[in-house]
Amino acid sequence: MSKSAFLYGNITEEVYVKQPPGFEDPAHPNKVYIVVKALYGLQSSPQEQGMNELFHFTLKHHGYRRGAIDKTLFIKKDRRDIMLVQVYVDDIIFGSTKSSMVKDFEDLMQKEFKMSSMGELTFFLGLQVKQTTAGIFLSQDKYVKDILNKFDFRTIKPASTPIEAHKSLGKDEEGEDVDVHLYRSMIGCLMYLTASRPDIMFVVCLCARFQVTPKVSHMHAVKRIFRYLKHQPKLGLWYPKDSPFHLEAFSDSDYAGDNHDRRSTSGGCQYLGRRLVSWQCKKQTIVAISSTEAEYVAAASCCAQVLWMQNQLLDYGFNFMNTEIHIDNESTICIVKNPVLHSKTKHIQIRHHFIRDCYEQRLINVVKVHTDDNVADLLTKDFDLARFNFLVVTIGMMNP
């Protein structure tokens, strides 16, 4: 991690600052300083490219190349070994299949920049990382504890699921208003938690739809999520070392699940072997006139994520074309495989039909999966306790 990352970047705008107390120029007390380096507190500092470009130039000079998709990723290969460097503002994560490459990178950073090595990765941007010989476990139980304390839910009664099964949540225009700032603060904290908790993704996104005028019923639903977190504070994602390494995806949707505008919710998740690496939950922008159309729109959204991951993985040296997308709707699969527009599909917006081209180019392949085995179900609707627990385990979550 850099001790002064912004100071390595030149700013491109003309910025002046007052003379700071204790550093006034006695010969020119009424003059101001012109800023030539990015500083913490400046609105444009995180956007300045000076540090990033200097970092890029330094690594390029030592045999690294920048990722084609992710410009904050730097890669160096040595025959069958690879070194990966991921930069996030002034934090750096790096790892390699060869220990000597790690040591060389540490020496380079300490020589070229004022860097301090924090050792093996255990904590990053709120994510707790536990590395073992069997695999890696990601969780946010410290963050769960913090937000339970923040909203004074230390003694709240635990709940076994994040939402009551088969209980609809609508606008409730006749309901009593609640503190909008408190509601939004709670939603914001929960949204950050979804970085490692797909088990609450659906209900958090559902409650987030009512941030404009939240009612008592919505607040009760949010508190139910916190009650569930009290019950399962340490649940996280397990990435086994011995898992196969291939890209596959699952897509699903509910049909007209929103009671107000009857729009559906798309859900998708992507795996590398048995490792869940990406998941999505989003309310659709169109009103589907059939469950097939809702599933088709969800599949197109999942396909877009798969294409991005395919291109990203090319930087790592893996070519995962013809990726399988598992769908539990037979009619949707038929539409994807049929390049001819007909009366049942011509009303669907053109932007959703790109999935057909991806199928014809063998970038993806659509595969039928039984509804009971579709793990993306967890991201689109609520369930009773037995089904919910099954999906949580199947999607790849566990307690440490």
PLY file of the C-alpha trace (Angstrom):
ply
format ascii 1.0
element vertex 400
property float x
property float y
property float z
element edge 399
property int vertex1
property int vertex2
end_header
0.00 0.00 0.00
1.33 3.42 -0.91
1.85 5.89 1.92
1.34 8.88 -0.37
-0.23 7.63 -3.58
-1.83 10.92 -4.60
1.49 12.76 -4.29
2.84 10.77 -7.24
0.15 12.12 -9.56
0.29 15.48 -11.33
-3.02 17.33 -11.59
-4.17 18.68 -14.93
-6.39 21.49 -13.60
-5.28 24.87 -12.23
-5.81 24.72 -8.45
-4.75 27.15 -5.71
-4.71 26.76 -1.92
-4.28 29.15 0.96
-1.02 29.16 2.82
-1.50 26.59 5.61
-1.09 27.73 9.22
2.53 27.50 10.32
3.84 27.50 6.73
3.17 31.10 5.73
5.75 32.85 3.59
6.73 35.98 5.57
7.86 37.71 2.37
4.52 37.06 0.60
1.85 36.64 3.30
-1.07 37.53 1.00
-0.23 35.13 -1.82
-1.54 31.59 -2.40
0.14 28.38 -3.50
-0.47 26.72 -6.85
-0.98 22.98 -6.51
1.13 20.79 -8.82
0.51 17.39 -7.15
-2.80 15.70 -6.35
-3.77 15.98 -2.69
-6.22 14.20 -0.42
-9.36 16.31 -0.17
-9.31 17.62 -3.71
-12.44 16.64 -5.60
-10.45 15.60 -8.68
-7.66 13.71 -6.86
-9.07 10.17 -7.26
-9.59 10.86 -10.96
-6.08 12.07 -11.68
-4.09 9.70 -13.86
-0.59 10.73 -12.78
-0.02 7.99 -10.24
-1.69 5.36 -12.40
0.33 6.27 -15.46
3.57 6.38 -13.49
2.75 3.01 -11.99
1.95 1.66 -15.47
5.20 3.01 -16.91
7.25 1.48 -14.08
5.64 -1.97 -14.38
5.80 -1.92 -18.18
9.52 -1.26 -17.95
9.84 -4.42 -15.83
7.92 -6.74 -18.15
4.31 -6.25 -17.01
1.39 -5.59 -19.33
-1.90 -3.87 -18.55
-5.16 -5.79 -18.76
-7.20 -5.28 -21.92
-10.50 -5.01 -20.03
-9.51 -3.99 -16.51
-6.96 -1.17 -16.75
-6.09 -1.52 -13.06
-4.85 -5.08 -13.61
-1.20 -5.75 -14.46
0.10 -9.15 -15.58
3.54 -10.68 -15.96
4.17 -14.18 -17.26
7.30 -16.32 -16.95
6.79 -19.50 -18.94
4.07 -21.36 -17.01
4.07 -18.95 -14.03
2.01 -15.79 -13.75
2.11 -12.68 -11.56
-1.06 -10.62 -11.03
-1.18 -7.10 -9.63
-4.55 -5.44 -8.91
-4.61 -1.74 -8.03
-7.44 0.04 -6.19
-6.61 3.74 -5.72
-3.68 3.42 -3.28
-4.18 -0.23 -2.30
-2.53 -3.08 -4.19
-3.27 -6.80 -4.13
-0.73 -9.06 -5.79
-0.08 -12.75 -6.03
1.78 -15.28 -8.11
2.23 -18.96 -8.78
5.93 -18.41 -8.08
7.18 -17.02 -4.74
10.26 -15.40 -6.26
8.06 -13.20 -8.50
6.23 -11.96 -5.42
9.51 -11.08 -3.72
10.77 -9.27 -6.83
7.58 -7.20 -6.99
7.83 -6.22 -3.32
11.44 -5.13 -3.84
10.44 -3.13 -6.93
7.64 -1.27 -5.11
9.83 -0.43 -2.14
12.54 0.83 -4.46
10.42 2.91 -6.85
7.68 4.10 -4.46
7.18 4.59 -0.74
5.33 1.33 -0.24
4.79 -0.85 2.81
3.92 -4.52 2.48
1.05 -5.68 4.71
1.86 -9.37 4.29
-0.64 -12.09 3.40
-4.07 -10.76 2.43
-6.50 -11.05 5.36
-8.65 -7.92 5.03
-9.47 -5.76 2.01
-12.18 -3.09 1.59
-14.30 -4.63 4.32
-13.86 -8.19 3.06
-12.26 -10.70 5.41
-10.09 -13.25 3.62
-9.11 -16.53 5.25
-6.62 -18.60 3.23
-6.09 -22.29 3.99
-4.53 -25.23 2.18
-8.04 -26.37 1.18
-9.26 -23.07 -0.23
-10.22 -19.46 0.50
-13.12 -18.21 2.62
-14.56 -14.70 2.14
-16.86 -13.11 4.71
-17.88 -9.80 6.28
-18.80 -10.87 9.81
-16.88 -7.95 11.34
-18.90 -5.57 9.18
-22.13 -7.37 10.19
-21.26 -6.81 13.83
-20.50 -3.14 13.16
-23.82 -2.38 11.45
-25.80 -4.30 14.08
-24.17 -2.04 16.66
-24.63 1.05 14.51
-28.41 0.66 14.37
-28.69 -0.67 17.94
-29.71 -4.19 16.92
-27.39 -5.98 19.34
-30.30 -7.60 21.20
-32.66 -8.00 18.26
-34.53 -11.30 17.95
-32.89 -13.54 15.28
-34.82 -14.73 12.19
-34.08 -17.82 10.12
-34.76 -16.15 6.73
-34.20 -12.57 5.49
-37.83 -12.17 4.38
-41.12 -13.78 5.27
-42.13 -16.36 2.68
-44.87 -15.39 0.22
-45.35 -11.96 1.80
-45.70 -9.24 -0.84
-44.04 -5.86 -0.39
-45.58 -2.96 -2.27
-45.65 0.84 -2.18
-48.10 0.87 0.75
-49.23 4.42 -0.05
-51.62 4.47 2.91
-48.93 3.41 5.37
-47.23 5.60 7.95
-44.00 7.34 6.91
-40.68 6.54 8.60
-37.39 8.45 8.86
-36.17 8.49 5.25
-32.54 9.20 6.25
-32.42 6.26 8.65
-34.01 3.98 6.05
-31.54 4.98 3.34
-28.62 4.58 5.73
-29.73 1.05 6.56
-30.18 0.18 2.88
-26.75 1.59 2.03
-25.07 -0.53 4.70
-26.89 -3.64 3.50
-26.03 -2.99 -0.16
-22.33 -2.99 0.73
-22.82 -6.29 2.54
-24.13 -7.95 -0.65
-20.51 -8.01 -1.87
-20.18 -11.36 -0.06
-23.79 -12.20 0.87
-25.88 -13.29 -2.15
-28.35 -14.77 0.37
-29.69 -11.28 1.12
-29.27 -9.83 -2.40
-32.90 -10.20 -3.48
-34.55 -8.77 -0.39
-32.08 -5.87 -0.11
-32.72 -4.91 -3.75
-36.46 -5.25 -3.09
-36.37 -2.93 -0.07
-34.12 -0.48 -1.96
-36.99 0.24 -4.36
-38.87 2.16 -1.65
-36.21 4.68 -0.59
-38.16 7.71 -1.84
-41.10 7.38 0.57
-40.42 4.44 2.92
-43.28 3.25 5.09
-43.52 1.27 8.32
-44.03 -1.96 6.36
-40.78 -1.35 4.48
-38.91 -0.64 7.71
-40.20 -3.91 9.16
-38.85 -5.72 6.08
-35.43 -4.10 6.50
-35.35 -4.96 10.19
-36.14 -8.56 9.23
-32.88 -8.59 7.21
-30.95 -7.45 10.28
-32.68 -10.13 12.35
-31.46 -12.69 9.80
-27.93 -11.28 9.98
-28.09 -11.66 13.74
-28.96 -15.34 13.12
-26.24 -15.87 10.45
-23.49 -13.28 11.03
-20.55 -15.36 9.80
-21.99 -16.83 6.62
-19.60 -16.39 3.69
-18.37 -17.71 0.36
-16.15 -20.77 0.12
-13.72 -21.18 -2.78
-12.34 -24.75 -2.70
-8.88 -25.33 -4.10
-9.71 -28.71 -5.65
-12.68 -27.43 -7.71
-12.65 -27.84 -11.50
-11.91 -24.66 -13.45
-14.53 -23.87 -16.06
-16.93 -20.97 -16.55
-20.67 -21.57 -16.29
-23.71 -19.49 -15.42
-27.28 -19.77 -14.14
-30.14 -17.47 -15.12
-33.62 -17.08 -13.67
-36.48 -14.62 -13.20
-39.75 -14.34 -11.41
-42.78 -13.31 -13.47
-44.55 -10.02 -12.75
-43.24 -10.15 -9.19
-43.65 -6.43 -8.50
-47.18 -5.82 -7.25
-47.17 -2.18 -8.32
-45.99 -2.17 -11.94
-45.96 -5.95 -12.58
-42.35 -5.97 -13.73
-40.19 -9.04 -13.24
-36.85 -9.47 -11.50
-33.81 -10.89 -13.29
-31.29 -13.00 -11.42
-28.00 -14.46 -12.56
-24.86 -15.99 -11.11
-21.57 -17.05 -12.66
-19.19 -19.76 -11.46
-15.63 -20.86 -12.03
-16.05 -24.52 -11.26
-17.82 -24.57 -7.88
-16.66 -21.06 -7.03
-19.30 -18.31 -7.17
-17.54 -15.25 -8.56
-20.37 -12.98 -9.71
-24.10 -12.53 -9.10
-26.79 -10.05 -10.12
-30.32 -9.13 -9.11
-32.15 -6.40 -11.01
-35.70 -5.34 -11.68
-36.43 -5.49 -15.41
-37.10 -2.27 -17.33
-39.94 -3.78 -19.36
-43.24 -5.42 -18.49
-43.03 -9.00 -19.74
-46.24 -10.44 -21.15
-45.20 -14.03 -20.41
-42.88 -15.95 -18.13
-40.90 -16.93 -21.24
-40.21 -13.31 -22.09
-39.16 -12.57 -18.51
-36.75 -15.52 -18.59
-35.43 -14.43 -22.00
-34.63 -10.91 -20.76
-32.92 -12.38 -17.70
-30.88 -14.74 -19.89
-29.74 -11.83 -22.07
-28.58 -9.94 -18.97
-26.72 -13.02 -17.73
-25.15 -13.44 -21.17
-23.79 -9.87 -21.06
-22.05 -10.63 -17.77
-20.64 -13.87 -19.17
-19.17 -12.04 -22.18
-17.47 -9.54 -19.90
-16.02 -12.37 -17.81
-14.81 -14.23 -20.90
-12.88 -11.16 -22.05
-11.56 -10.55 -18.54
-10.34 -14.14 -18.25
-8.44 -13.82 -21.53
-6.07 -11.48 -19.67
-5.38 -14.31 -17.24
-4.70 -16.69 -20.12
-7.97 -18.66 -20.04
-10.22 -19.06 -23.06
-13.75 -20.00 -21.97
-15.82 -19.83 -25.14
-19.13 -21.66 -25.55
-19.95 -21.03 -21.88
-23.02 -22.86 -20.64
-25.90 -20.76 -19.32
-28.37 -22.89 -17.37
-32.01 -21.89 -17.81
-35.07 -23.63 -16.33
-37.47 -22.50 -19.08
-37.64 -24.67 -22.20
-39.40 -22.02 -24.31
-36.66 -19.49 -23.58
-34.03 -21.94 -24.80
-36.01 -22.47 -28.01
-36.18 -18.72 -28.65
-32.41 -18.36 -28.16
-31.74 -21.18 -30.63
-34.27 -19.94 -33.21
-32.85 -17.01 -35.24
-36.23 -16.25 -36.88
-38.40 -13.53 -35.36
-42.05 -14.53 -35.05
-45.23 -13.24 -33.46
-44.20 -14.31 -29.96
-40.87 -12.46 -29.99
-41.13 -9.48 -32.34
-42.35 -7.19 -29.53
-39.22 -7.87 -27.41
-36.75 -5.00 -27.50
-33.94 -5.53 -29.99
-31.19 -5.07 -27.39
-32.21 -8.33 -25.72
-31.78 -10.36 -28.92
-27.97 -10.15 -28.94
-27.98 -13.42 -26.98
-28.97 -15.15 -30.24
-25.85 -13.86 -31.99
-23.74 -15.02 -29.04
-25.27 -18.48 -29.36
-24.67 -18.63 -33.12
-21.05 -17.53 -32.64
-20.64 -20.25 -29.99
-19.72 -17.76 -27.34
-22.42 -19.26 -25.11
-24.57 -22.38 -25.02
-27.98 -22.54 -23.35
-28.71 -25.64 -21.30
-31.90 -26.81 -19.58
-31.70 -27.14 -15.82
-34.44 -28.34 -13.50
-36.08 -25.55 -11.49
-35.16 -27.30 -8.24
-31.46 -27.13 -9.19
-31.39 -23.55 -10.47
-29.35 -21.69 -7.85
-30.23 -18.32 -9.41
-33.66 -18.81 -7.83
-32.17 -17.38 -4.65
-31.77 -14.00 -6.40
-35.31 -13.59 -7.70
-37.86 -14.51 -5.03
-38.49 -15.48 -1.41
-38.74 -19.05 -0.10
-39.69 -21.04 2.94
-36.92 -22.08 5.34
-36.16 -25.52 3.84
-35.85 -24.29 0.25
-33.93 -21.18 1.31
-31.35 -23.16 3.29
-30.91 -25.57 0.38
-30.23 -22.74 -2.07
-27.82 -20.98 0.30
-25.70 -24.13 0.56
-26.00 -24.98 -3.13
-24.97 -21.50 -4.29
-21.68 -21.91 -2.41
-22.14 -20.32 1.02
-21.16 -21.78 4.37
-20.14 -20.93 7.92
-16.39 -21.02 8.74
0 1
1 2
2 3
3 4
4 5
5 6
6 7
7 8
8 9
9 10
10 11
11 12
12 13
13 14
14 15
15 16
16 17
17 18
18 19
19 20
20 21
21 22
22 23
23 24
24 25
25 26
26 27
27 28
28 29
29 30
30 31
31 32
32 33
33 34
34 35
35 36
36 37
37 38
38 39
39 40
40 41
41 42
42 43
43 44
44 45
45 46
46 47
47 48
48 49
49 50
50 51
51 52
52 53
53 54
54 55
55 56
56 57
57 58
58 59
59 60
60 61
61 62
62 63
63 64
64 65
65 66
66 67
67 68
68 69
69 70
70 71
71 72
72 73
73 74
74 75
75 76
76 77
77 78
78 79
79 80
80 81
81 82
82 83
83 84
84 85
85 86
86 87
87 88
88 89
89 90
90 91
91 92
92 93
93 94
94 95
95 96
96 97
97 98
98 99
99 100
100 101
101 102
102 103
103 104
104 105
105 106
106 107
107 108
108 109
109 110
110 111
111 112
112 113
113 114
114 115
115 116
116 117
117 118
118 119
119 120
120 121
121 122
122 123
123 124
124 125
125 126
126 127
127 128
128 129
129 130
130 131
131 132
132 133
133 134
134 135
135 136
136 137
137 138
138 139
139 140
140 141
141 142
142 143
143 144
144 145
145 146
146 147
147 148
148 149
149 150
150 151
151 152
152 153
153 154
154 155
155 156
156 157
157 158
158 159
159 160
160 161
161 162
162 163
163 164
164 165
165 166
166 167
167 168
168 169
169 170
170 171
171 172
172 173
173 174
174 175
175 176
176 177
177 178
178 179
179 180
180 181
181 182
182 183
183 184
184 185
185 186
186 187
187 188
188 189
189 190
190 191
191 192
192 193
193 194
194 195
195 196
196 197
197 198
198 199
199 200
200 201
201 202
202 203
203 204
204 205
205 206
206 207
207 208
208 209
209 210
210 211
211 212
212 213
213 214
214 215
215 216
216 217
217 218
218 219
219 220
220 221
221 222
222 223
223 224
224 225
225 226
226 227
227 228
228 229
229 230
230 231
231 232
232 233
233 234
234 235
235 236
236 237
237 238
238 239
239 240
240 241
241 242
242 243
243 244
244 245
245 246
246 247
247 248
248 249
249 250
250 251
251 252
252 253
253 254
254 255
255 256
256 257
257 258
258 259
259 260
260 261
261 262
262 263
263 264
264 265
265 266
266 267
267 268
268 269
269 270
270 271
271 272
272 273
273 274
274 275
275 276
276 277
277 278
278 279
279 280
280 281
281 282
282 283
283 284
284 285
285 286
286 287
287 288
288 289
289 290
290 291
291 292
292 293
293 294
294 295
295 296
296 297
297 298
298 299
299 300
300 301
301 302
302 303
303 304
304 305
305 306
306 307
307 308
308 309
309 310
310 311
311 312
312 313
313 314
314 315
315 316
316 317
317 318
318 319
319 320
320 321
321 322
322 323
323 324
324 325
325 326
326 327
327 328
328 329
329 330
330 331
331 332
332 333
333 334
334 335
335 336
336 337
337 338
338 339
339 340
340 341
341 342
342 343
343 344
344 345
345 346
346 347
347 348
348 349
349 350
350 351
351 352
352 353
353 354
354 355
355 356
356 357
357 358
358 359
359 360
360 361
361 362
362 363
363 364
364 365
365 366
366 367
367 368
368 369
369 370
370 371
371 372
372 373
373 374
374 375
375 376
376 377
377 378
378 379
379 380
380 381
381 382
382 383
383 384
384 385
385 386
386 387
387 388
388 389
389 390
390 391
391 392
392 393
393 394
394 395
395 396
396 397
397 398
398 399
